[in-house]
């Protein structure tokens, strides 16, 4: 049910772990197809006066998508012209657009916990879930935490831990590594 641009946004979000605002603002200057890399500085995270640059290898499925998009003469053209400059919040924002897309696909999400103080209430499944999936899929595949943190740009171990959700199978494999203490079968 996704339009071509939404499909690209989802692929970019899942295969880079980028936030929806960073995906929407991505330009062709961020894409290095010959070297299969995407370079970007997340808008949210800033260390001192400097933003950390994320260098992410391009996954094969994302590369297939990018190769279908006509490359413009000007590399400052956004990858997703219909989304560039749009706000993420509000009735016509990108997050609400993604929620409509999920609803049209038959994926329904309940609201998360009510927020107190600063912040807003999020859906349990939203575009940001792709960032969690990016981190968790790598963790479940055995990618070391240092590499996952480098790719997500997480500065702290504590924040990164909140994004990592292990499936049962890697946990089973871990337990199977323990030696038997008692009698043999």
Steps between C-alpha positions, in 0.01 A plus 500: 500500500802730526576753229843480340634778726354349817655167405835676472451674834423168671801329340727790595366502856538126547839457330667806655314540829441866410214694656206608283618863490850397389357273228272776372788750484747258336654638181679334214822654637462256793502200265821352361371221276839403348634429852159383629496746791258750652642780712281724712504698823190432710312821576407392853838406640754770546821473699626842596468719191551206268272235360639149471512366147358151452659297221277207412568239231208467257306176531428317174122558520546874559749512214245334268250773593750784453603369158136536388491870590622737225812674632464878458772731368501692826611283793325731748161376375319303772470122463130538584381832355142454626620467861791747515419800713190341654458501873492168682211588732146626458203377300689530171842407637713207391436294813124522450550417131691187598221405742248533213723285282515231767123518548448457124731197513288347776758563773340659803690643793380585845623814671796476733501603864367844584784751531543738791703815475686564175449289191199352333320169493621268226340205327660170596565436131617801301779595265734511801435126543717451191792642700435246775469223238829607338682473833325183615544312171874564513517398868311178424742430214794531742628843390708639789355784706781742406416468131126532563561814705722647230232442235217641712703787640397416856737678737414301808477131573183562702310652207628234264380224732143638476515451122621140515231233520628143487294225345476163672728313258823695572427466870462122454830485311667688787367255761607204285860625527506423873664170591305230683574484872335173591441164346507445127193404305 
